[in-house]
Amino acid sequence: MNGMISWSGEKDAKLTTPMDFMPDWEGEVRKDEVKAPRQSVEEQKRILFAIAKTQKKKAERENNLREKGPPIKLRNK
């Protein structure tokens, strides 16, 4: 991985160490780890509704394709 970072990454890119891939069993917070900001309930609802809306559109599109039936078979030449 460090080879790819040094080959294609930026000049000052931080190289990885084996400890970067180890799970944190003790629950300690690292110095370089930043906590994500908390989302409000309204923001969470807005995101979930957006996901549901796209899934509903996808399901409707698939149902419309099934109702149309199979595509017309091309004539043999």
Backbone bond lengths (Angstrom), bond angles and torsions (degrees), N, CA, C in turn:
res aa  C-N    CA-C-N  psi(-1)  N-CA   C-N-CA  omega(-1)  CA-C   N-CA-C  phi
1 M - - - 1.446 - - 1.522 109.68 -
2 N 1.333 117.33 -41.68 1.456 119.43 179.83 1.519 111.08 -62.67
3 G 1.338 116.24 -31.79 1.451 119.30 177.63 1.511 111.62 -63.50
4 M 1.323 117.41 -41.67 1.464 121.22 178.92 1.529 110.82 -69.32
5 I 1.317 117.66 -37.38 1.460 120.31 178.59 1.521 109.88 -64.88
6 S 1.330 116.55 -44.00 1.462 118.71 -178.47 1.523 111.07 -71.88
7 W 1.329 117.79 -29.00 1.462 120.74 -179.09 1.523 111.90 -77.92
8 S 1.340 117.13 -46.34 1.462 119.55 -173.20 1.526 113.72 -111.82
9 G 1.304 117.87 -8.56 1.459 120.12 -176.85 1.519 112.24 -85.65
10 E 1.315 114.88 -176.86 1.451 120.70 177.49 1.528 109.55 -73.27
11 K 1.304 116.57 162.72 1.463 120.34 -177.63 1.522 112.13 -64.38
12 D 1.307 118.07 -36.83 1.460 121.12 -177.40 1.527 112.27 -97.96
13 A 1.330 118.20 22.98 1.461 121.39 -177.64 1.527 110.06 -68.43
14 K 1.327 115.57 143.07 1.459 121.54 179.83 1.526 109.02 -79.72
15 L 1.315 116.71 126.07 1.464 121.09 178.04 1.526 109.37 -78.94
16 T 1.308 116.22 154.75 1.463 120.86 -177.40 1.520 110.96 -87.30
17 T 1.317 115.30 157.43 1.458 122.70 174.53 1.521 107.53 -125.47
18 P 1.316 118.86 161.42 1.467 119.78 178.31 1.527 113.17 -57.70
19 M 1.331 117.65 -29.27 1.460 120.77 -179.49 1.529 112.21 -67.90
20 D 1.341 117.42 -20.45 1.463 120.20 178.04 1.526 111.37 -66.19
21 F 1.340 117.40 -23.89 1.456 121.44 -175.70 1.528 113.11 -103.89
22 M 1.319 117.26 -2.06 1.461 121.41 -179.06 1.528 110.00 -83.91
23 P 1.337 117.49 138.50 1.467 119.00 176.35 1.525 110.73 -69.89
24 D 1.311 115.34 151.13 1.460 121.47 -179.48 1.524 107.73 -95.37
25 W 1.348 116.07 93.68 1.457 120.66 -175.46 1.522 112.08 -77.42
26 E 1.327 117.92 -23.64 1.457 121.01 -176.43 1.523 112.32 -87.25
27 G 1.311 118.41 -14.51 1.447 121.33 178.54 1.517 113.59 80.55
28 E 1.314 117.26 17.07 1.457 120.01 179.39 1.530 109.61 -77.38
29 V 1.313 115.36 147.95 1.455 120.90 178.22 1.521 107.83 -94.43
30 R 1.328 115.36 128.42 1.458 119.43 178.42 1.515 110.28 -76.49
31 K 1.317 115.93 159.58 1.460 120.85 179.58 1.526 111.23 -66.91
32 D 1.344 116.57 -37.92 1.468 119.77 -176.83 1.528 112.90 -84.20
33 E 1.324 117.24 -4.01 1.463 121.20 -178.46 1.526 110.44 -84.16
34 V 1.313 116.10 131.22 1.462 121.57 -178.95 1.519 108.41 -112.46
35 K 1.312 117.07 133.80 1.461 120.68 178.53 1.524 110.12 -79.67
36 A 1.304 115.74 141.10 1.459 121.09 179.01 1.527 109.48 -74.77
37 P 1.311 117.64 145.94 1.465 119.35 177.47 1.530 110.52 -67.88
38 R 1.316 115.98 147.80 1.462 120.76 -179.42 1.521 110.10 -74.63
39 Q 1.335 115.36 140.57 1.460 120.78 177.27 1.517 109.38 -93.15
40 S 1.318 115.24 146.65 1.456 119.22 175.82 1.526 108.83 -78.37
41 V 1.313 115.67 163.42 1.459 120.81 179.34 1.522 110.36 -62.86
42 E 1.318 116.57 -39.44 1.471 120.23 179.59 1.520 111.24 -63.36
43 E 1.319 116.66 -39.48 1.462 120.16 179.52 1.526 110.43 -66.99
44 Q 1.315 117.62 -40.05 1.459 121.60 177.45 1.525 110.50 -63.46
45 K 1.341 116.74 -42.72 1.463 120.37 178.87 1.524 110.84 -62.95
46 R 1.339 116.47 -41.89 1.460 120.90 -179.47 1.527 110.59 -61.77
47 I 1.331 117.52 -41.86 1.455 121.74 179.94 1.523 110.81 -66.47
48 L 1.331 116.75 -44.31 1.468 119.80 179.92 1.521 112.12 -65.44
49 F 1.340 117.28 -38.39 1.463 119.82 177.06 1.523 110.99 -65.65
50 A 1.324 117.73 -35.89 1.463 121.02 178.13 1.528 110.58 -65.87
51 I 1.328 116.98 -40.82 1.466 120.76 177.39 1.523 109.97 -64.70
52 A 1.341 117.06 -44.74 1.462 120.98 -179.85 1.531 111.06 -62.25
53 K 1.321 117.09 -38.45 1.462 121.46 -179.80 1.522 111.08 -63.53
54 T 1.332 117.19 -44.23 1.463 119.38 179.88 1.528 111.22 -68.21
55 Q 1.330 117.71 -36.65 1.459 120.17 177.78 1.524 111.24 -66.59
56 K 1.324 116.67 -37.09 1.461 120.98 178.91 1.530 110.15 -65.51
57 K 1.345 116.95 -42.74 1.467 120.38 177.81 1.520 110.84 -61.47
58 K 1.339 116.47 -41.57 1.462 120.94 179.84 1.530 110.58 -63.11
59 A 1.328 117.22 -43.25 1.463 121.26 179.75 1.529 110.69 -64.93
60 E 1.334 117.74 -41.05 1.464 120.66 178.43 1.527 110.97 -63.94
61 R 1.331 116.72 -41.05 1.461 120.59 179.09 1.528 110.68 -62.97
62 E 1.336 117.18 -41.91 1.465 120.62 178.85 1.528 110.83 -66.25
63 N 1.329 117.43 -39.02 1.463 120.22 178.20 1.523 111.19 -64.92
64 N 1.336 117.24 -39.64 1.465 120.53 178.02 1.515 111.27 -63.26
65 L 1.323 117.69 -37.73 1.456 120.82 178.62 1.525 110.70 -67.86
66 R 1.324 117.40 -37.05 1.464 120.30 178.54 1.534 111.22 -68.22
67 E 1.333 116.93 -37.37 1.463 120.61 -178.94 1.522 111.49 -68.51
68 K 1.316 117.63 -32.06 1.456 120.80 179.84 1.521 111.83 -65.58
69 G 1.309 117.22 -31.45 1.450 121.13 -177.73 1.514 110.62 94.71
70 P 1.318 115.33 -178.87 1.462 118.25 -178.01 1.527 110.76 -70.59
71 P 1.326 117.32 157.06 1.461 119.77 178.71 1.524 111.09 -66.12
72 I 1.322 116.18 157.75 1.469 121.58 -179.20 1.504 109.51 -66.92
73 K 1.332 115.81 134.60 1.457 120.86 -179.48 1.527 108.03 -74.19
74 L 1.319 115.70 135.97 1.459 120.92 178.78 1.523 110.52 -75.70
75 R 1.334 115.16 147.08 1.474 119.07 179.00 1.524 109.96 -68.83
76 N 1.316 115.01 148.38 1.456 120.18 174.25 1.514 108.73 -77.04
77 K 1.294 118.96 138.30 1.456 121.86 -179.82 1.493 111.51 -94.28
